[in-house]
């Protein structure tokens, strides 16, 4: 009888432990990323068709990053007890709908992808590098009632994006990561818009890069600077 009771108890404990594992995972805060090439990695972005910069077998002239565990977001998430909800990053994408050589980027822009991020507790927006590099039109700030024509320019599209994500993800901590080395008017515009919408931002400093993109050391720098400068703690 005693052995039978012990066996039943062992089964119950094992069952409870098995149930607790997924619940513990779900209790961890979830992170989503809306990004560009800096946040991509092979087989790790959603939608799966998004263009990539980082691969398992990269061109060594372009980067030494060859493992997802070396990316800034994976380092940050794994070392700080979070879980990934969705990484919707697209290499070469702009905030606005104008890309390189004046091309229509409405199929990949941040403002097109911003509704497809799951239900995160924390949302990192890491973009505007391509708006800067592509010489996308800067435009003037418009704070409401945006037109398709206005969204071809950076400032109106930035305002639209920040206004929209505040409404779309009301219980989410939103943080904007600002790359170093951007045009001054791009950086100042991000700061102005973030201040207007009360969105915290982190200005990254002296990130180590190869071919304009964070290498392994640069990825570690980003993860460390994000952790050090977060204005909230979960």
Secondary structure, DSSP 8 states (H G I E B T S, - for coil): -HHHHHHHHHHHHHHHHHHHHHHHHHHS-EEEEEESGGG--TT-SSSTTS--S--TT--TTT-S--SGGGSHHHHHHHHTT-EEEEEEE-TT--SSSB-GGG-B-TTT-HHHHTT-S-S-SEEEEE--HHHHHTT--------SS--TTGGGSHHHHHHHHHHHHHHHTTTSEEEEEE-TT--HHHHHHHHHHHHHTT-EEEE--S--EETTEE-HHHHHHHHHHHHHH-S---
